[in-house]
Amino acid sequence: MKEIFKSTATRASCGRGPFHDFYAALLAKGMKPEMARLTLARKIAAITLTLFKQQGPLVEGGFFPIP
């Protein structure tokens, strides 16, 4: 699982969207690229865990469980 999240973070850091914006903000704060990707991987893992626990879709602005 670790490699899945790390490779997902690498891919997300190169693209466009909120994950790239998060990654760019970490770099702007002076974080090394390797650590910024690791932090992004942890964020993606946390979101994934929340989705599994809530069993609901991710929507902009938060999580909403499926009734």
N, C-alpha and C positions, 0 to 999 in steps of 0.2 A: 504494500500500500504506500509505503514511503516514497518509492520511486515514481509511483503514479502521480502523487501530489507534487513532487518536485518537477517532473516533466510538464505537468499541467501549468505550474507556475512559470516555468521557462517560456512555454508557448504563450501564456497570457501576458507576460511582460513585453512580448514583441508585438502584440496586436493592438487593437483599439478597444476602448471601453473602460468600465470602472476599475477593473483589475490593473490595467495598464496605468491608469491615473493614480491608483494607490501606490504602485511600484515607482512611478516617476516622482511622487511626493517623498517617498523614502530616500530616493537618490538625491533629491533637492536638499534634504536635511543633512546630507553628508554620509549616508550609510553606504557601505561598500556594496557593489552589485550582487555578490554572492549572498550576503546577509539579507539584502532586500528581497531576493528571490526566495530565500528560506522563510522570511517573514510572510511573504505572499502565499507560499505553500501552506503555512500554518493557518492563515486566514481562510484559504480555500477548504482546508480540512475541517475547520471549525464550522463553516457554513454547511458542509456536507453532513457533519454530525448532527447539526441542528435540524436539517431537512429529514434525516432518518428518524430522529426523536419525535419531531412534530408530525411526521408523515403528511406533510403538506407542501404545496408549491411555493417557490420563491417568487415574490412579486415586488416590484419597486416600492420601497418604503417599509418593508418588513415581511414577516412570515405569517401566513394565515393557514391554520389547520383545516383539513378537509373534514366536514361534518360526517 
